[in-house]
């Protein structure tokens, strides 16, 4: 290779390397930030509830291998529909309108009864028909009277009470705001301990959307009173956030 060719190759390599050095020099210094994750929970008193009452009718037990009594099943269904109508009428007399009453469809299933004395005998079977009725209650003071009416009309099962709040969005906002306040408090505490100052907020992220934990309570009757006694307690709402602040290290904070 001639001297001129080697010189040209050398200059080309140098020229290719020149744009790299300014790019490396122009990179900004690493950002100085503090990242804080915080969660908060608030407890609120419920102002509404939902009841789920269940009515049940069943045919007599017959041997499993025997012929099903369709007339008995039809009669059980008629009895269930009549009881459902009577219960809904009783609830309407208490001032509960149709918008707060939700009668579900009929549910039909078979139920077996094993022969305890004769294990070789065929098990017995019957048809069970159920209907559930959901009741929305916007005034908790009426809850004892409504439950008394349910038992007076012969419901077969009451699947507890689900308490809730009407203003869900407002309660969620409170939980989220509390989480943000908690995050700022933690950031200020860390900055003070390290003798630095917080700058502006760089990023805010919701790590946990506000989550309601509705209360489910079983019903219980007081032995000293005719009416039922209930204690709704409170409902917990949780929220979580992740916040990044820039750090101003040019000034220090005094302890």
Secondary structure, 3 states (H helix, E strand, C coil): CCHHHHHHHHHHHHHHHHHHHHHHHCCCCCCCEEEEEEEEEEEEECCEEEEEEEEEEECCCEECCCCCCHHHHHHHHHHHHHHHHHHHHHHHHCCCCHHHEEECCCEEEEEEECCCCCCCCCCEEEEEEEEEEEEEECCHHHHHHHHHHHHHCCCCEEEEEEEECCCHHHHHHHHHHHHHHHHHHHHHHHHHHCCCEEEEEEEEEEEEEEEEECCEECCCECCCCCCECCCCCEEEEEEEEEEEEEEECCCCCCC
